[in-house]
Amino acid sequence: MRVIDADGHVEENPITFSDKYFAPEFRPHRPQVVPGTEEGLAYWMIDEQLFPRRVGRGCNNLGTPASYQGKPVRHAQRKPDSLGSMELTNLKERLQIMDEENIWLQVLYPTLFLAYPLSSNPAYTSAMCDAYNRWLGDVLADQERLKWVGVANLDDIPGAVKQVKDVKTLGGVGMMILGTAGDRLLDDQSLLPFYQAVATENLPLAVHVGWACPSLNNLYTHIYPSGVIPFLMPVLMGMVSMMSGGIFDRFPNLRVVYLEAGCLWVHFILERLHHRFQHSGKNLANIVSRTAPIQKLAPMDYIKKGNIYFSSEVEDVLLPQVLQLVGDGQLMFASDMPHGDRERFAAKMLQDRKDISDATKTKILETNPAKFYRLPGF
């Protein structure tokens, strides 16, 4: 078995937004790494705002920047990964730690773009997305074992459509969004051209955890609960809005995965969707016709079509029950490398489980991600 990691990460660094990749008109104001007031920490300065924001209202916690002036910052020093591995400045070092953890191929996602908003200027944010996509397209060109997923700015839909096309041209294997488009849900009509572009290019779409919704983010002033509700809940919101809002009806061939929120929520959300779908369709719609569900099918019917995927934490205690509910053809393994809360040797932890068959383990670790990302050679 060749293990495929469906969701690894890269830590952005100053090269990401260097002249080689960043739009000329924004270069004087490029994102910069600056030292923190506490010794050993560093931050991104973007539009005179600091990221991450670990304390205070709207707090978030990001692994990037992992270095300042070429040296690892305090939180990066605690990780087993080298700077070259985290920042992709030394691909051999990344492949070495993948070999240590028995990962053959890794699909890489961003870190900085897990926070929203990075800027109040849509054109500037689009320039950041463009630079990130160009950077990975360049660094990972022709790499057999390292693939990548592009980012798009949903506050600039024409720009997002172009970013989808650019990512396909640059060799990306998918697109990433967060669980909301800021304070808009993922069934917002303004997003339809973006979904159309993703479907046209036949790229899969990943809905990833992140601080996506300012209305949720700004309720929290402590990083511990902020890492539970505003970080994780948008993924659930994303699935509900895409299904209930008819996105899966408009784009029936769209492949979507919901990443890094574990799989324990899947039973709860599907059961609640089924309950409300039945109630709204059979009861409430007879009273107020406009309350009839927009979606055409029952929730489980979309799951059975095979286009909706989920990632699982390898220790999720209800994984066997989720497999029984949705089948073993739509669960994928994700390491989260090199983020600080990941489990090292996670693939082995899954392989060592006694409550899952060997055939199912092969699907989770290899077959399903290869099918989702349409990876050649698998």
C-alpha positions as CSV (number, residue, x, y, z in Angstrom):
1,M,0.0,0.0,0.0
2,R,1.2,3.5,-0.9
3,V,-0.2,5.8,1.8
4,I,-1.7,9.1,0.4
5,D,-2.0,12.0,2.9
6,A,-5.1,13.9,1.7
7,D,-4.3,17.0,3.8
8,G,-0.8,18.0,4.7
9,H,0.2,21.7,5.0
10,V,3.0,24.1,4.1
11,E,4.1,27.1,6.2
12,E,4.3,30.2,4.0
13,N,7.5,32.2,4.1
14,P,8.8,35.4,2.6
15,I,9.6,33.6,-0.7
16,T,5.8,33.0,-1.1
17,F,5.3,36.7,-1.6
18,S,8.6,37.6,-3.2
19,D,8.9,39.6,-6.5
20,K,8.9,36.4,-8.5
21,Y,5.3,35.7,-7.5
22,F,3.7,38.9,-6.1
23,A,1.9,41.3,-8.4
24,P,4.1,44.4,-9.0
25,E,1.4,46.9,-7.9
26,F,1.3,45.4,-4.4
27,R,5.0,44.7,-3.9
28,P,5.6,47.9,-1.8
29,H,3.0,46.5,0.7
30,R,3.8,42.8,0.5
31,P,3.2,40.6,3.6
32,Q,6.2,40.8,5.8
33,V,7.5,38.7,8.7
34,V,8.1,40.8,11.8
35,P,9.4,40.0,15.3
36,G,7.0,39.7,18.1
37,T,7.1,41.5,21.4
38,E,7.6,38.2,23.2
39,E,11.1,36.7,22.6
40,G,11.2,34.0,20.0
41,L,7.9,34.7,18.3
42,A,7.2,36.2,14.9
43,Y,4.1,37.4,12.9
44,W,2.9,38.3,9.5
45,M,2.3,42.0,9.0
46,I,-0.5,42.3,6.4
47,D,-2.1,45.6,5.8
48,E,-0.7,46.8,9.2
49,Q,-2.5,43.8,10.9
50,L,-0.7,41.0,12.7
51,F,-1.3,37.3,12.0
52,P,-1.7,35.1,14.0
53,R,-3.8,36.9,16.7
54,R,-3.5,34.5,19.6
55,V,-5.1,36.7,22.2
56,G,-8.1,39.0,22.3
57,R,-11.3,39.2,20.3
58,G,-11.2,37.3,17.1
59,C,-8.2,35.4,18.1
60,N,-6.7,32.6,15.9
61,N,-3.6,30.4,16.0
62,L,-1.6,29.7,12.9
63,G,1.7,27.8,12.5
64,T,3.0,30.4,10.1
65,P,5.4,32.2,10.1
66,A,7.7,29.3,11.2
67,S,10.9,31.4,10.9
68,Y,12.3,34.9,11.2
69,Q,15.4,35.8,9.4
70,G,16.1,32.2,8.6
71,K,15.9,30.9,12.2
72,P,12.9,28.8,13.6
73,V,10.6,30.7,15.9
74,R,9.7,29.3,19.3
75,H,6.7,27.2,18.4
76,A,8.5,25.8,15.3
77,Q,11.4,24.7,17.5
78,R,9.1,22.2,19.3
79,K,8.2,20.4,16.1
80,P,10.0,17.3,14.6
81,D,9.9,18.9,11.2
82,S,12.8,21.0,9.8
83,L,12.3,24.5,8.5
84,G,13.1,23.2,5.0
85,S,10.4,20.6,5.3
86,M,7.8,23.1,6.8
87,E,8.5,25.9,4.3
88,L,9.4,23.7,1.3
89,T,12.8,25.3,0.9
90,N,14.3,21.8,1.1
91,L,12.0,19.2,-0.5
92,K,14.4,16.3,0.4
93,E,13.8,17.1,4.1
94,R,10.0,17.0,3.5
95,L,10.3,13.6,1.8
96,Q,12.5,12.3,4.5
97,I,9.9,12.9,7.3
98,M,7.2,11.5,5.0
99,D,9.3,8.4,4.7
100,E,9.7,8.2,8.4
101,E,5.9,8.2,8.8
102,N,5.3,5.9,5.8
103,I,3.6,8.5,3.7
104,W,4.2,8.0,0.0
105,L,2.3,11.1,-1.4
106,Q,1.1,14.2,0.3
107,V,-1.4,16.8,-0.9
108,L,-0.5,20.2,0.5
109,Y,-2.8,22.9,1.9
110,P,-2.0,26.4,3.1
111,T,-1.7,27.7,6.7
112,L,-2.0,31.5,6.4
113,F,-5.2,31.2,4.4
114,L,-6.9,29.4,7.2
115,A,-7.6,32.9,8.7
116,Y,-10.2,35.3,7.3
117,P,-10.1,38.1,6.5
118,L,-6.4,38.7,5.8
119,S,-7.2,42.1,4.3
120,S,-10.2,44.4,3.7
121,N,-8.9,45.0,0.2
122,P,-10.2,42.3,-2.2
123,A,-7.6,43.1,-4.9
124,Y,-4.8,42.8,-2.4
125,T,-6.1,39.5,-1.1
126,S,-6.4,38.2,-4.7
127,A,-2.8,39.1,-5.2
128,M,-1.8,37.1,-2.2
129,C,-3.8,34.1,-3.5
130,D,-2.2,34.4,-6.9
131,A,1.3,34.6,-5.4
132,Y,0.7,31.5,-3.2
133,N,-0.6,29.5,-6.2
134,R,2.3,30.6,-8.5
135,W,4.8,29.8,-5.7
136,L,3.6,26.2,-5.2
137,G,3.1,25.7,-8.9
138,D,6.8,26.6,-9.3
139,V,8.3,24.8,-6.3
140,L,6.3,21.6,-6.8
141,A,6.5,21.4,-10.6
142,D,6.9,17.8,-11.7
143,Q,7.0,16.4,-8.1
144,E,5.8,12.9,-8.0
145,R,5.2,12.7,-4.2
146,L,4.2,16.3,-3.4
147,K,0.9,17.7,-4.8
148,W,-0.9,20.9,-3.9
149,V,-4.3,22.5,-3.7
150,G,-4.8,26.1,-4.7
151,V,-6.6,29.0,-2.9
152,A,-9.2,31.4,-4.2
153,N,-10.5,34.8,-2.9
154,L,-14.3,34.5,-2.7
155,D,-14.5,38.2,-2.1
156,D,-13.4,38.7,-5.7
157,I,-15.4,36.2,-7.8
158,P,-13.9,37.2,-11.2
159,G,-10.5,36.8,-9.6
160,A,-11.5,33.5,-8.0
161,V,-12.6,32.1,-11.4
162,K,-9.3,33.0,-12.8
163,Q,-7.5,31.5,-9.9
164,V,-9.3,28.1,-10.6
165,K,-8.1,28.2,-14.2
166,D,-4.6,29.2,-13.1
167,V,-4.3,26.4,-10.6
168,K,-5.3,23.8,-13.2
169,T,-2.7,25.2,-15.6
170,L,0.0,25.3,-12.8
171,G,-0.6,21.7,-11.9
172,G,-2.7,21.9,-8.7
173,V,-4.9,19.0,-8.0
174,G,-7.8,20.9,-6.3
175,M,-9.1,24.1,-4.8
176,M,-9.6,25.0,-1.1
177,I,-12.2,27.2,0.5
178,L,-13.3,27.7,4.1
179,G,-16.7,26.7,5.4
180,T,-18.1,30.2,4.9
181,A,-17.3,33.0,2.5
182,G,-16.8,35.4,5.4
183,D,-20.2,36.2,6.6
184,R,-21.9,34.6,3.6
185,L,-22.9,31.0,3.4
186,L,-21.6,28.7,0.7
187,D,-24.9,28.6,-1.1
188,D,-24.7,32.4,-1.7
189,Q,-25.7,33.0,-5.3
190,S,-22.7,35.2,-5.9
191,L,-20.5,32.1,-5.6
192,L,-22.0,30.2,-8.5
193,P,-19.5,31.3,-11.1
194,F,-16.7,30.0,-8.8
195,Y,-18.4,26.6,-8.5
196,Q,-19.0,26.5,-12.2
197,A,-15.3,27.1,-12.8
198,V,-14.3,24.3,-10.4
199,A,-16.7,21.9,-12.1
200,T,-15.6,23.0,-15.6
201,E,-11.9,22.4,-14.8
202,N,-12.9,19.0,-13.1
203,L,-11.0,19.9,-9.9
204,P,-12.1,18.7,-6.5
205,L,-13.2,21.2,-3.9
206,A,-12.0,21.0,-0.3
207,V,-13.9,22.8,2.5
208,H,-11.2,23.1,5.2
209,V,-11.4,24.1,8.8
210,G,-10.4,27.7,9.5
211,W,-11.4,31.0,11.1
212,A,-13.8,31.7,8.3
213,C,-16.7,33.7,9.7
214,P,-16.0,37.0,11.4
215,S,-19.4,36.9,13.1
216,L,-18.3,33.7,14.9
217,N,-14.7,34.7,15.3
218,N,-15.4,37.9,17.1
219,L,-17.5,36.2,19.8
220,Y,-14.4,34.7,21.2
221,T,-11.5,36.2,23.2
222,H,-9.6,33.0,24.2
223,I,-7.8,30.7,21.8
224,Y,-9.0,27.5,23.4
225,P,-12.7,27.8,22.6
226,S,-11.9,29.7,19.5
227,G,-10.1,26.6,18.2
228,V,-13.3,24.6,18.8
229,I,-16.3,26.7,17.6
230,P,-15.2,29.3,15.0
231,F,-12.4,27.1,13.7
232,L,-14.4,23.8,13.3
233,M,-18.0,24.8,13.0
234,P,-17.8,26.5,9.6
235,V,-17.0,23.1,8.1
236,L,-20.4,21.8,9.3
237,M,-22.0,25.0,8.2
238,G,-20.4,24.6,4.8
239,M,-21.9,21.1,4.3
240,V,-25.4,22.2,5.5
241,S,-25.4,25.3,3.2
242,M,-24.1,23.5,0.1
243,M,-26.6,20.7,0.5
244,S,-29.7,22.7,1.6
245,G,-28.9,25.5,-0.8
246,G,-29.0,23.2,-3.9
247,I,-25.3,23.4,-4.8
248,F,-25.1,19.6,-5.2
249,D,-28.1,19.8,-7.6
250,R,-26.7,22.6,-9.7
251,F,-23.3,20.9,-9.9
252,P,-24.0,17.1,-9.7
253,N,-20.5,16.1,-10.7
254,L,-18.7,18.4,-8.2
255,R,-16.4,16.4,-5.8
256,V,-16.3,17.9,-2.3
257,V,-14.4,16.9,0.8
258,Y,-14.9,18.3,4.3
259,L,-11.5,18.4,6.0
260,E,-9.9,18.3,9.4
261,A,-13.0,18.4,11.6
262,G,-12.8,14.7,12.3
263,C,-15.8,12.5,11.4
264,L,-17.7,12.4,14.6
265,W,-20.1,15.2,13.5
266,V,-21.2,13.3,10.3
267,H,-24.0,11.3,12.1
268,F,-25.3,14.3,13.9
269,I,-25.5,16.6,10.9
270,L,-27.0,14.1,8.5
271,E,-29.6,13.0,11.0
272,R,-30.6,16.6,11.7
273,L,-30.7,17.4,8.0
274,H,-32.9,14.4,7.4
275,H,-35.2,15.4,10.3
276,R,-35.6,19.0,9.1
277,F,-35.9,17.9,5.4
278,Q,-38.8,15.7,6.3
279,H,-40.5,18.2,8.5
280,S,-40.1,21.2,6.1
281,G,-41.1,19.1,3.1
282,K,-44.1,17.3,4.5
283,N,-45.4,19.7,7.1
284,L,-44.2,23.3,7.1
285,A,-44.4,23.6,3.3
286,N,-48.1,22.9,3.4
287,I,-48.5,26.0,5.5
288,V,-46.0,28.4,3.9
289,S,-45.0,27.2,0.4
290,R,-41.8,29.2,0.4
291,T,-40.4,27.1,3.2
292,A,-40.2,24.0,1.0
293,P,-36.6,22.6,0.8
294,I,-34.5,23.9,-2.1
295,Q,-32.5,20.7,-2.4
296,K,-34.1,18.1,-4.6
297,L,-33.0,14.9,-2.8
298,A,-33.0,13.5,0.7
299,P,-29.7,14.1,2.4
300,M,-28.5,10.5,2.3
301,D,-29.2,10.3,-1.4
302,Y,-26.4,12.9,-2.0
303,I,-24.0,10.8,0.1
304,K,-24.9,7.7,-1.9
305,K,-24.0,9.4,-5.2
306,G,-20.4,9.1,-4.0
307,N,-19.2,12.7,-4.6
308,I,-19.1,13.8,-0.9
309,Y,-16.0,12.9,1.1
310,F,-14.8,13.3,4.7
311,S,-11.5,13.2,6.4
312,S,-11.2,11.3,9.7
313,E,-8.9,11.6,12.7
314,V,-7.2,8.3,13.0
315,E,-8.4,8.0,16.7
316,D,-12.0,8.9,16.0
317,V,-13.9,6.4,18.2
318,L,-17.0,6.4,16.0
319,L,-15.1,5.9,12.7
320,P,-16.6,2.3,12.3
321,Q,-20.1,3.8,12.7
322,V,-19.4,6.5,10.2
323,L,-18.1,3.9,7.8
324,Q,-21.3,2.0,8.2
325,L,-23.4,5.1,7.6
326,V,-21.6,6.6,4.5
327,G,-19.7,3.6,3.2
328,D,-15.9,3.0,3.1
329,G,-15.4,4.7,-0.3
330,Q,-15.6,8.3,0.9
331,L,-13.4,8.6,4.0
332,M,-9.8,9.8,3.7
333,F,-6.7,10.0,5.8
334,A,-5.1,13.4,6.7
335,S,-1.9,13.9,8.7
336,D,-2.0,17.7,9.2
337,M,1.8,17.7,8.9
338,P,3.5,19.9,10.1
339,H,1.0,21.6,12.3
340,G,1.6,21.4,16.0
341,D,-1.5,19.5,17.1
342,R,-1.0,16.6,14.7
343,E,-0.3,13.0,15.7
344,R,3.1,11.7,14.4
345,F,2.9,8.3,12.7
346,A,-0.8,8.7,12.3
347,A,-1.0,6.3,9.3
348,K,0.4,3.5,11.5
349,M,-2.1,4.3,14.2
350,L,-4.9,3.7,11.7
351,Q,-3.3,0.6,10.4
352,D,-3.0,-0.8,13.9
353,R,-6.7,-0.4,14.7
354,K,-8.6,-3.7,15.2
355,D,-12.1,-2.4,14.6
356,I,-11.6,-1.7,10.9
357,S,-10.9,-4.2,8.2
358,D,-7.7,-4.2,6.2
359,A,-9.6,-3.6,3.0
360,T,-11.2,-0.5,4.5
361,K,-7.9,0.7,5.7
362,T,-6.5,0.5,2.2
363,K,-9.4,2.5,0.9
364,I,-9.0,5.3,3.5
365,L,-5.2,5.4,3.1
366,E,-4.8,5.0,-0.6
367,T,-7.8,4.3,-2.9
368,N,-10.2,7.0,-1.8
369,P,-7.8,10.0,-1.9
370,A,-6.4,8.8,-5.3
371,K,-9.9,8.7,-6.6
372,F,-10.9,12.1,-5.1
373,Y,-7.8,13.9,-6.4
374,R,-7.7,11.9,-9.7
375,L,-4.0,11.1,-9.0
376,P,-2.2,9.5,-11.9
377,G,-0.5,6.1,-11.3
378,F,-3.0,5.0,-8.7
